[in-house]
Amino acid sequence: MASTGGEQSISGYIQHHLTNATVGEGFMAVHVDTLAWSVGLGILFLYIFKKAANGMTSGVPGKFQAVIEIIVEFVDNTVKSTYHGKSPLIAPLSLTIFVWVLLMNLMDLVPVDFLPWIAQQIGGAMGHDPDHVYMKVVPTTDVNMTFALSLGVFALMIFYSIKIKGVGGFLKELYAHPFNTPWLYWFNFILEVVSLLAKPLSLSLRLFGNLYAGELIFILIAGTMGLWQLPLHFIWAAFHLLVIPLQAFIFMMLTIVYLSLASEEH
């Protein structure tokens, strides 16, 4: 898509790949590509598991059913060993988070020029300048997406804290922990509020940072090597196969841990 003849062209190439397809400006700007890919992959997740549920058999399972059962059992065992409260929501929530984030991360393995090039051809056919047609295909390389996921987890943390402990119990945790001394309540409150707000922030930035760095390396490989990128692309992709499921697992695991802490009665 971009010439690689010099430093400026490589810089423009990288910038083009890191720019979202955006509608609107400023705070009201909407990253259309992030929304489209995340929603599309969410629908794909529902389709895969609905198909597995409809074709479920009690006999010898096929390969597709076996893979789905392994994923479900893995998530179920993780929830049972980590979440110490009682809620029918946690297991399906954890399964959704793990598979959805995994699917979004897997888009990182698609060659970086392939889908943006298709978007450029479609944009050019519709009368747009191909150089100004943008497409980021990995939703988790957009901090808005990862932060939105973490805000959902944060809202559930607050909900379970108030549901289990009541408003008074939740507030008491903020001002009476760790030092249950009236003259240190103000210090406790500052400490606990910072700790509470840091959870969704770290949750979002950890996922974003790891996937953004991985995608940036793919872009650098493509921008500097052109058509010769594929051998090195596959080498980096093989290593990245460890990162992609690991980051999905970490996001799911921390979600379970945070909700377990919110559900504990003191």
C-alpha positions in Angstrom: 0.0 0.0 0.0 2.9 2.4 0.6 6.3 2.7 -0.8 9.1 1.6 1.3 11.8 3.5 -0.4 12.7 5.8 2.5 12.2 6.6 6.1 9.3 9.0 5.4 7.4 6.4 3.3 7.9 3.8 6.0 6.7 6.2 8.7 3.6 7.0 6.6 3.0 3.3 6.0 3.1 2.6 9.7 0.9 5.6 10.5 -1.7 4.5 7.9 -1.9 1.1 9.4 -2.3 2.5 12.9 -5.1 4.9 12.0 -8.7 3.9 12.6 -11.6 4.4 10.2 -13.4 7.2 12.1 -16.7 8.9 11.8 -17.1 12.2 13.7 -14.5 14.3 15.5 -13.1 14.7 19.0 -14.9 13.0 21.9 -17.8 11.9 19.7 -15.5 10.2 17.2 -16.5 6.6 16.5 -14.0 4.0 15.3 -16.1 2.2 12.8 -13.6 -0.6 12.1 -13.2 -1.4 15.8 -16.9 -1.6 16.3 -17.5 -3.6 13.1 -14.8 -6.2 13.7 -15.6 -6.6 17.5 -19.4 -7.0 16.8 -18.7 -9.3 13.9 -16.4 -11.5 16.0 -18.9 -11.5 18.8 -21.6 -12.8 16.4 -19.1 -15.4 15.2 -18.6 -16.5 18.8 -22.3 -16.9 19.3 -22.7 -18.8 16.0 -19.9 -21.3 16.8 -21.2 -22.1 20.3 -24.8 -22.2 19.1 -23.8 -24.6 16.4 -21.9 -26.8 18.9 -24.9 -26.8 21.3 -27.3 -27.8 18.6 -25.1 -30.6 17.4 -24.2 -31.9 20.8 -24.3 -35.7 21.2 -23.8 -37.9 24.2 -22.0 -40.5 22.1 -18.4 -40.2 20.8 -17.9 -36.5 20.1 -16.6 -35.2 16.9 -13.5 -33.0 16.7 -15.5 -29.8 16.7 -17.6 -30.8 19.8 -14.4 -32.0 21.5 -12.7 -28.6 21.1 -15.7 -26.7 22.4 -16.0 -29.1 25.4 -12.3 -28.6 26.2 -12.8 -24.8 26.2 -15.9 -24.9 28.3 -14.4 -27.3 30.8 -11.2 -25.3 31.0 -13.1 -22.1 31.8 -15.5 -23.9 34.2 -12.6 -25.3 36.2 -10.9 -21.9 36.3 -14.0 -20.3 37.6 -14.6 -23.0 40.2 -11.0 -22.7 41.5 -10.9 -18.9 41.6 -14.4 -17.5 42.2 -15.5 -18.1 45.8 -19.0 -16.6 45.6 -22.2 -17.9 44.2 -23.4 -16.5 40.9 -24.8 -18.1 37.7 -23.4 -15.2 35.7 -19.6 -15.6 36.3 -19.0 -18.9 34.3 -20.8 -17.7 31.1 -19.3 -14.2 31.4 -15.8 -15.7 31.7 -16.4 -18.0 28.7 -17.6 -15.0 26.7 -14.7 -12.8 27.6 -12.1 -15.6 26.9 -13.4 -16.6 23.5 -14.4 -13.1 22.4 -11.0 -11.6 23.3 -9.2 -14.6 21.8 -11.0 -14.1 18.5 -10.2 -10.4 18.4 -6.6 -11.2 19.2 -6.4 -13.8 16.5 -7.0 -11.1 13.9 -3.4 -10.1 14.6 -2.3 -13.1 12.6 -3.9 -11.9 9.4 -1.2 -10.4 7.1 -1.3 -6.6 7.8 -1.8 -5.5 4.1 -4.5 -8.0 3.2 -7.8 -6.6 4.7 -6.7 -2.9 4.5 -6.0 -3.5 0.8 -9.5 -4.9 0.2 -11.0 -1.9 2.1 -9.0 0.4 -0.2 -10.3 -1.2 -3.3 -13.9 -1.0 -2.1 -13.3 2.7 -1.1 -11.8 3.5 -4.4 -14.7 1.8 -6.3 -17.0 4.1 -4.2 -15.1 7.2 -5.3 -13.0 7.7 -2.2 -9.3 8.4 -2.2 -7.6 5.0 -1.4 -4.8 6.8 0.5 -7.5 8.0 2.9 -9.3 4.7 3.4 -8.2 3.2 6.8 -8.8 -0.2 8.3 -7.5 -1.5 11.7 -8.6 -5.1 11.9 -7.4 -6.0 15.4 -10.0 -4.5 17.8 -7.8 -5.1 20.9 -5.1 -2.7 19.4 -7.6 0.1 20.0 -7.4 1.3 23.6 -11.1 2.4 23.3 -12.1 -1.2 22.9 -10.0 -2.6 25.7 -11.1 0.2 28.0 -14.7 -0.4 27.2 -14.3 -4.1 28.1 -12.6 -3.2 31.4 -15.4 -0.6 32.2 -17.9 -3.4 31.9 -15.9 -5.5 34.3 -15.6 -2.5 36.6 -19.4 -1.9 36.6 -19.9 -5.6 37.6 -17.3 -5.2 40.4 -19.3 -2.3 41.8 -22.6 -4.2 41.3 -21.5 -7.3 43.2 -19.8 -5.3 45.9 -23.1 -3.5 46.7 -25.2 -6.6 46.1 -23.2 -8.7 48.6 -22.2 -6.1 51.2 -24.8 -3.4 50.7 -24.0 0.3 50.2 -22.8 0.7 53.7 -20.5 -2.3 53.6 -19.1 -1.2 50.2 -18.3 2.3 51.5 -16.9 0.9 54.8 -14.4 -1.1 52.7 -13.3 2.1 51.1 -12.7 4.2 54.3 -12.0 1.5 57.0 -9.5 -0.7 55.2 -6.6 -1.4 55.8 -6.4 0.8 59.0 -9.7 0.7 60.9 -8.8 3.9 62.9 -11.1 7.0 62.5 -8.2 9.4 62.2 -6.9 7.4 59.2 -10.2 7.1 57.4 -9.2 9.8 54.9 -6.0 8.0 54.1 -7.8 4.7 53.6 -10.3 6.3 51.3 -7.6 7.8 49.0 -5.7 4.5 49.0 -8.7 2.3 48.3 -10.2 4.6 45.6 -6.9 4.7 43.7 -6.6 0.9 44.0 -10.2 0.5 42.8 -9.7 2.7 39.8 -6.4 1.2 38.9 -8.0 -2.2 38.3 -9.9 -1.4 35.1 -7.1 0.9 33.9 -4.4 -1.8 34.3 -6.8 -4.5 32.9 -7.3 -2.4 29.7 -3.8 -1.2 29.2 -2.2 -4.6 29.7 -4.3 -6.1 26.8 -3.9 -3.1 24.6 -0.2 -2.8 25.2 0.7 -6.4 24.4 -1.5 -6.6 21.2 -0.5 -3.1 20.0 3.2 -4.0 20.3 2.7 -7.3 18.5 0.8 -5.7 15.7 3.4 -2.9 15.4 6.1 -5.5 14.8 4.0 -7.1 12.1 3.6 -3.7 10.4 7.4 -3.0 10.7 8.1 -6.4 9.1 5.7 -5.6 6.2 6.8 -2.0 5.8 10.5 -2.8 5.6 10.4 -6.1 3.7 7.5 -5.7 1.3 6.7 -8.9 -0.6 9.4 -10.7 1.3 7.6 -10.3 4.6 5.9 -13.7 4.7 8.7 -15.9 6.0 9.5 -13.5 8.9 5.7 -12.8 9.3 5.1 -16.6 10.0 8.1 -16.8 12.4 6.8 -13.9 14.4 3.2 -15.3 14.2 4.4 -18.6 15.6 5.8 -16.8 18.6 2.7 -14.6 18.8 0.5 -17.8 19.1 1.7 -17.9 22.7 0.8 -14.3 23.4 -2.7 -14.3 21.8 -4.3 -17.0 24.1 -2.3 -15.9 27.1 -3.6 -12.3 27.0 -7.2 -13.6 26.6 -6.6 -15.9 29.6 -5.1 -13.1 31.7 -8.0 -10.8 31.0 -10.5 -13.6 31.9 -8.6 -14.6 35.0 -8.3 -11.1 36.4 -12.0 -10.5 35.7 -12.8 -13.6 37.8 -10.4 -12.5 40.5 -11.8 -9.0 40.7 -15.4 -10.3 40.8 -14.4 -12.8 43.5 -12.9 -10.1 45.7 -16.0 -8.0 45.1 -18.3 -10.9 46.2 -16.5 -11.7 49.4 -18.2 -10.9 52.7 -16.0 -9.4 55.4 
